[in-house]
Amino acid sequence: MTSSEFDALQPRLYRLAPETIAIARAVLVEGESQSFVAERFNTTRQRVHGIVQRGEAAANNVPAGWG
């Protein structure tokens, strides 16, 4: 996903914390691995995976929780 595509998702990600959005951007836009991002943000790979899924769902107009 390009940076401009991610920026266009911002209205759909309004309820997410700034750190959560940064995590999603690191994986979806910058192409960093989920493991690396988890270590960088001192969180779990599972949390990063969930954040990425929410970002992808927002990009595909899927309501949250419909995985």
N, C-alpha and C positions, 0 to 999 in steps of 0.2 A: 504494500500500500504506500502511496506517495504521501509526502508531508501535507500537501494541499487536500488530499482525500481525507486524511486523518483530521485535519482542521475543520473540514466540513461536518465531521461527526460530533463536534463539540456540543451542539445543542442537545444531542441525544445522550451525552455523557455528563450532563449538568449535575447529577447527584453524586458523582464520584469525587473522592478527595484528590487534591492536586498530585499527591504521590502515586495514587492509583493510575491516574492519567499518564504520568511520567513512565510508569512501568509498562503500560500498554503501548505507548509510543516507542519505547526502547525495543520492544519485540516486533511490533507490527510495522514500524516505519524504518527504524535503524537496523533491523535484522539481527539483533543480538539474540543469543540463545536464552531460553527460559531459565536454564541453570545458572548462567552468568548473571542474568538480571536478578534472580533470587538472591544470589550471593551479594551482589552490589547494593541491593536495597535491604539486605539483612532480613529476608523473609523466606517463606518456603516455596519450593517449585510448584506445589499444589495451588498456592494462592496466586502465583503468577499465571498458571494455566487457567484458573477461573477468570482472572482479569482479561486475559487474551480472548477467552471464549465470549465474554460480555462485549468486548470491542468488536469482534467479528460478527456477533449477533446484531449489534447496532448498525454495522455496515450493511448487513443484509436485511434490515428492517424486521428482524425477528424480535418479538417481545421478550423481555428479560424472563428467564426461568423456563423458556421453551427450548430446551437444548436438544 
